[in-house]
């Protein structure tokens, strides 16, 4: 449930990033690498700058979050460090929301770069936090999830498709669809989707009996 909710927010975040922050993704770094190659072919310094800023933000988010998530096998359940990482992501998304509102949902120039960096850093933190979920799923890059679903459907004797994998794919598309609708109708409300999803997950984890949410240093 946690991963599905976070993935829904990811879909909306990528819609905001790709349509309003320089045609780059906040979470799909392999896609951004393709765009970097396109920027080189077109000699587009603007696209390259947006890609590199998003890429650097994502890497920074993963690095910061991974400092708190242990390597190796995660015990069953949710690791106790996950709330701290998600809380840091919440702060970043709060900053992103503030910047989005101040620019009227249509940032330009340097504002685009700043917001792209913040959004990508938040998604990097979320990717790191996902490592602390016992299922070890991804909530930001789902090509491998799609591969596993298709393989399970067509290979004789293969394992059954896990409902969570299929639901995550639907959640990503659903979050993007809702984000797209809001972008056209009420663009100021778009950041509410990832914020609400993240708050829901943090609240659910806190209510599940884990230790209280730790304070940020």
TAKA-V978181 format. One line per field, one symbol per residue. phi: phi as a letter, one per 40 degrees, with the letter a starting at -180 (. if undefined). psi: psi as a letter, one per 30 degrees, with the letter a starting at -180 (. if undefined). burial: # if it has 16 or more other ideal C-beta (glycine too) atoms within 10 Angstrom, else .. A space follows every 10 residues. Layout:
phi=???
psi=???
burial=???
This chain:
phi=.dcccccdcc dccccccccb bggbccbccc cccccccccc ccfccccdcc cccccccccc cccccccbcc cgccdchbcc cddccccccc cccccccccc cccggacbfc cdcccccccc cccccccccc cccdcfcbbb bbccccdccc cccbccgccc cccccccccc cccccccccc cccccbdccd cccccccccd cccccccchc dddcccc
psi=eeeeeeeeee eeeeeeeeff hghlkffife eeeeeeeeee efhjeeeeee eeeeeeeeee eeeeefffkl lakklkakkf feeeeeeeee eeeeeeeeee efgggillbe eeeeeeeeee eeeeeeeeef ffkffhlkgf jgeeeeeeee efefkkglll kkeeeeeeee eeeeeeeeee eeeeeifffe ffeeeeeeee eeeeeeffgl llklkk.
burial=.######### ########## #########. ##..##..#. ...#..#### #####.##.. ##.###.##. ...#...##. ########## .##.###.## ....#.#... ########## ########## ###...#### ##..#..##. .......... ....####.. ##.###.### .##...#.## #####.#### ##..#..... .......
